[in-house]
């Protein structure tokens, strides 16, 4: 999943993109974490087990940026900024 986004607040958390399959109790998300060094998280939840990958670069506030998350398996994920 990917999206263009503009972050103007480095103190909050914001979900950029999320897909949810409530019947299978599965969710994948691309999240901006202002409370964690302004990084992006590729987060997956499967039956209550939460796993994340974190971007190595931080988000630049007040500028357009592109975020991308890839989920290969239930235990393999990556995120790019």
N, C-alpha and C positions, 0 to 999 in steps of 0.2 A: 504494500500500500504506500501511497505517496501523496504529498500535497505541498502547495505553496502556502506560506503563512507569514504573518507579521506579528511579532511579539513586542509589546510595549511595556510590559510589567515583569520585572525579574524576580518578583517575590511570590508568585503564585504557580499553581499547577493547572495545565490546560490540556484537555484531550483534543488532538488535532483530527484524528480519524479513528473510528472504532467499528468493528464488526462483531456481532453477538449471535450465537446460536443457542438460545436458551434451552431448546430440547436436548442438546448434547452437552449443556453446561460448559460451553467453550466461548472464549472471547479473546480477540487480538486487538491491540491498540497501538497507536503512535501518539506519544504524550510528551509535552514540553514540561520540564521540571525546573521552574524558577527557584525552587527551594533546594535544589541539588546541583548548584554550579551552572545553571542555565543550560542544561543538557537535554538531549532527546532520549527517550526510552522507547524501545520496542518491547511491549509487554504482552505476554500470553498467559491466559488462565485456562486450565483444563481441570475440571472436577475439583476446584478449590486449590489446585497447585499453581502458584504464581511464579513465573520466570521472566527475566528481563535482560536485554542487552542495552548498553549505554553508549551514546556517541562519545568519541574521544575529543571532539571539538565542542565548544560552547556556542550557544546561540548569540548572535549579535542583535541587541535590542534596537527597535525602530528601523528595521530594514527588512525587505522581502528576502526570504530564504526558502530553500526546498529541502524537505525531509523525506526520507525513504526508509521503510522497514520491510524486511523479508523474513518470512517464517517458513523454513524448509520442513521441519518436523516439529513434534510437540516439545522437543528439547533443543532445537537449533533455531536461533534467530539472530538477526543482525540489523544494525541501524546506521544510516549515513546522513550527514548534514551537508 
